[in-house]
């Protein structure tokens, strides 16, 4: 099975970014079989909190380029 997976991965990595993203999305979705009934409400609450924090100035947005550098340490 490892050889098959390695060949599929090699071929997938040669695809354009949009196609790779779509495949990744399908693969991740195939792993997420359990449904959390409270997830949607929890996300709504989190989004409201983040918007409130932004509007109040408690949180300062950071451009993705800066966040990426901080995350990757470069």
Secondary structure as GFF3:
##gff-version 3
##sequence-region A 1 74
A	DSSP	alpha_helix	2	13	.	.	.	ID=ss1
A	DSSP	alpha_helix	17	31	.	.	.	ID=ss2
A	DSSP	alpha_helix	39	56	.	.	.	ID=ss3
A	DSSP	alpha_helix	64	72	.	.	.	ID=ss4
###
